[in-house]
Amino acid sequence: MSTNLAMDKKADLAGPGIGNYEELAGVLPDDYNSLLDPKQTQEAITVVKRFIEDNLCRELKLMRVEVPLIVDVESGVNDMLDRDGSRTPIQFHISNDRDAHPIDAQVVQAATKWKRVALKQFGMHPGEGIITDMRAVRKDYFLDHDHSAYVDQWDWEKAITAADRNLDYLRKTVESIWKVIKGAEEYIHGLFPQLKSDKYPPLPDDLTFLHAEEILDRYPNLPRKQRETAILQEFPAVFIYGIGWVLKDGYPHEMRAADYDDWVTPTGGNNGDTMHGLNGDILVWNPVTRRRHELSSMGIRVNAETLRQQLEITKQLDFLKLPYHQAIINNELPLSIGGGIGQSRTVMLLLRKAHLGEVSVTVWPKILKEICAEKNIHVLE
């Protein structure tokens, strides 16, 4: 492997988004016109979000629960997103009772670990789960057309049995989620027929399932994001599984935290090669932005054995001192499967929008707003 290729692959392991605003200006479409006016957009956001949440509850047997915006630092339930420590949460001190009973708190980056604790708190049995309207802040993102410091997700989690911890169960769950997303597209396009356009083809009926190793075999000389872009030219909607385990080129497809998704469990393989991982991402080709578009990251969660194994790999065994990790090691939390589905990401795709800021209200740098205005893209203020 060449030195430049190795550097490209390493740089591509973490840190989402486009690299700079000059590149972003060249990426955003020059021929964009929103198919919905601002009022119609708000009406469509409301109904399509309700459709998706209601049908996720129906398909996955979930109930809606409340979710924290801030958590106690000492709990260990905040999400670090990546195992390299490159994206850290906002932390602040609450000087409660004149610092007699203070709390050090963090704004959540995701509710991944909290949800598993919540399954126990709400008495969920195998086959039952929860869904949340999760809001978070991720301050270390590069802000581009589909990455924002403000994050809104349908964060969901479902209790399972030990017998469910396999690739078939993961696949059936992913197919149920895709059924809801595809149904939402048909529903919203029925309410707003102007969204149907030969320029923007509909989502395929089915997802293509591919292990990260299989995609590497197809494109061994491309970094991860370029591999994803290439595979989406063949299959416009994919579920890439096995994300986090080191592939045959010496790099994981992408860095993943060691304490929630299971990326070490063997799942079979091709030509005598063993593949690993019970997690993955749903990605589609976005015909508006003409780019890869991630909708969801999810997986079967670690058990006591795989948590310890993954923390050994990432050299983070000190995490085992935290209450959340102790609860998994001591088998005090339910086995589970779960994930996050980006709300604004999904709505942006279904409403044929070119920028996340057209469907969510947050902060954007002046340079980005100016680039968007030149491209006839008007972000909400």
N, C-alpha and C positions, 0 to 999 in steps of 0.2 A: 504494500500500500504506500502511495506517495505521501510525503510529509504534508503537502497542502491538503490532500484528501483527508488525512487523519485529523488535521486541525479543523477542517470544515465539519467533520462528523462530531468531534468533541464539542465544538461551539454550538452544535445543533441539539445537544442533549436536553437543555433546559432553557427557560427564558423564551416565552412565546412572542409571536408578533413579527412585524417587519423591523428591520434594523435602524432605519433613519427616515426622515421626512422627505428627503429627495427621492428615495426609493418609493415611498408611499405615493408621492405625487405622480410617479410614473405608473403605478399599479392601479389606482382608482380609475374607473371607466370615464371616457370622455363623452360618451353618448347617452348619459343617464338622464332619465326623466321618471320621477316617482309616479307609479300607477294609481296612487291614492293621495288625496289632498290631506292636509294636517288633521282636519276633523274626522274624515273617514279613517285615517290611520289610527286615531285614538279609539274609535268605535271597534275597529277590527282587532286591535290589541286586546281589548277587554273580552270579546267573545271567544277569540281563539285561545287565550290563556285559560278561560273557564272550561272550554272543551277539553284541552289537554289535561288539566288537573283532574277533572271529573273522570276522564277515561283512563288515566293512569291508575286512579284509585280502583276503578272497576276491573281493569285487566290484571293488575298485580295484587289486588286485595289489600289496599292500603287505606289508612285513615289519616286525615289531616291533623297535625298537631302544631303547637307553637314551638318556636326555635329561638335560641339566644342570639343576640347581636354581639354581646361581650361575654367573656368567660374568665374565670380565675386562672392566672398563670400557673399556679401550683397544681391544677387539675390535670394538666398534660393533654387536654382534649382538643386544643386548637390544631389546625391543620398546617403543617409546614410546607405543603405542596410538593416540594422536591427534597431529595435527601442530601443535596449539596449545600443547603442553607442559604441559597441565593435569594430567596424570597421570604422575608420575615414579616411578622404581623406588627401592627401598630400597638404599642404598649403604653399604658399610662397608670398613674398612681391615684387611687381614691383615698384621700386623707379623711376617712370617716371618723367621726367623734374625736376631732382634733388629733388625729393619728394614734388614738388609743386602740382603735380596731380597724386598721387600714386594710385595703385590698389592692393588690397589684393585678390589673386586668389587661386583657387584650381584646381587640376587635377581631372577630372571627374572620378567617380567610376562607373557610368552608366548614360545614357542620359534619364532616365525615365521621369523626370519632364520637362526637356528641350523640349522633343518631343511634349508634350501637348501644350506648349507655341508656338512651331513651327507650329502646326496645324492652329492656328490663324494667325500667321505671313504669312503663305503661302496660306491663304484663302481656307482651305479645308472645303468642305461641308460634311454632313453625307453620309457615304458610300465611302468617299475618305480618303486616308492616305498617310503616308510617311514611308520610310525605310532608314536606315543609315548604313554605314560601321563604326560602333562605336569602338573606341579604348580607353581603360581606364587603370588605375593602381589601384590595390587593395593591399596595402602594408601589410595588417594584415592577409592575408591568410597564412595558413600552406602550404608550397609548396610540393605537392605530385605528383601522377601520372596524376591527372586530375584537379588540381588547380594550377594556376600560378598567379604571381603578375601582369603580363601583360594579359589584357582581350580583346578579339575581339568578337564582337557580331553583328548580324543583329538586331539592335534595331528598332522596328517599332511601329507606332501609327496610329489609324484610328478614324475619327470622327463618332459619332453615335448619335441616337436620344434617348430621355428618354424611349421610348417604347422598345429600344434594350437592356436596362439594365436588362437582365434576363439570366437564366442559359441556355436556348435553344440557344440564340445568341452566348454565350460563347462557347458552345459545337460545333456549326457549324463552328465557327472560328478555333477552335482547330483541327477539322477534316480536314479543308482546309490545315492547316500547316502540319499535318501528311501526307496528300496526297503528298505534295511537298517532304518531307523527304523520304518517301517510294519510290517516283519516282526517287529521286536522287540516291538511292541505286541501283535501277534497271539500271539506266543510266550509272553510273560509273562501275558497274559490267559488263555491256555490252562492255565498252571500255577496261576494264582490267579484262578479264575472270579469271585470276589467283586469284582474290578476292573471287570467288565462291568456297566454301569449305564445305565439310560435317562437318568439325570441328566447323565451325562458321555458324549457321543457319541464314537465312535472317530475317529481321524484319517482324512482322505480318502485315497483310493487314489493320487491324483495331486496334485502341486503346481501352482499357477498361477504362471506366470512374468510379471513386470511390471517394466518399467524405472522407475526412480525418477521420471523425467519424466512417465510416463503416470499415475502416482499423483498427482503434483502437478497435472496437468491435471484430474483428477477432483475434487481437494480443494484448490484454490489458496489458500483462506483459512485453512487449518489448518497449525499447526506439524507437524514431522516425526512425532513420536510419536502425535499425534492422527490424522495421515493413515494411519499404520500401523494404528491401532486401527480406523479407519473401513473400510479395505480388507479387514480380517480379518472384518468383518461380512458382506461379500460373498463372500469366499473364505477359508475357515478355515485354509488353509495356503498360503503364498506364498514365492516366491524373488524378492526385490527386488534388481535388479542396477543397475549404474551408480552406485555409492555413492562419493562423493568429488569428482566433477566438479561444477562450479557449474551449477545448473539455471537455467531461464529467469526464476525469481523473484530471482536474484542470490545464492542460497545453495546449497551442496551439501546433498544429503539428510542427510548426516552427515559429520563430519570423519573423514578417514582418513589414516594416515601415508603419506608420499610414497615410501617406500623398500621396499615389498613388493608390495601389490596394484597392478595396472595399472588406473587409473581414467580414463586419458586416451584410450585407443585408440578411434577411431570404430567404432560397431557398427550403422550404419544409422539409420533414423528414420522418423517419420511426418510427412506433410504438408510434406515438404521440410526438416524439422528434423533435424539430425544429433544422434544420441545417442552417448554415450561410456561406456566402462567395461566391463572384463572381470572384474568382481567382484560380490559380493552377499551377502545374508543370507537364511537360512531362518527365517521367523517363522510361528508358529501362534497360533490362538486357544486359550487355556487355559480350559477350561470350569470348572475348580475355582476359580481366582483371578478368572475373568472379565476377563482382561487379555491384552494382547499378550505373546507369550512367544518370545524369540529362542533358537534352538537352535544356530545355526552361522553363522560368518562365514568367507568363503573367496574365492578368486579365482585367476586366472592372474597370475603374478608379473611384475614389471617386467623388461624387457630393458635393454640399455645405453641405447638411445634414449629409452625412456619413463621410465627412472629420472632421467635428466638433465632431461627435460621437466618431470616432476613436482617435482623439487627446485627448478627455476627458478620454477615457479608458487608454491611454498610459501616461497621465499626461503631455502632451506637448502642451497645449493650447497657450503657448507663441509663437509657430510657426505661429499663425494666424497674427502676426505682419509683417511677411515677404511678399514681393510683390507677389510671386507665390501663396501663400495660400490665400492672399487677393483676387487675381483674381478668384480663385475657389469660395470663399464665395460670391463674388459679381456677379457670373455667367458671368464672362468676358471671360472664356476659354471654348472651345467646350467640351461637354461630349465625352468620348473616351474609347477605348479599346486598349491595347497595350502590348508589351512584348519584351523580349530579347531572341534570339536564339544563343547559343554559337557556333561561327564559328569553332574554333579549336576542341571543344568538338564533334561537329557533324562530322567533317571531320575525326577526330581520329576514331570514331565509324565506319564510312562508309569504311575507308581504312584499317580497321582491325589492328590498331596500339595499342600498349600497353601503350604508354605514350604520353601526350600532347606535349612534347618537340620534338617528331618526326614530327610534322606538324606545329609548330610555333617556332619562335626564340625569346628567352628571357633569363633571368638569372635563374640559378639553383645552389643550394649549392653543394660544392664539394662532400659531402657525398652522395647526391642523384645521382649525375653523376656516382660515383663509384658503387653504388648499381645497377644502370641501366646497366652499362658496364658488370657487372658480370652475368646479366640476358640476355645478347645479345640484349639489347635495347640501341640504339645510338641516344641521343638527339642532336638536331642541336645547333651549337655554333655560 
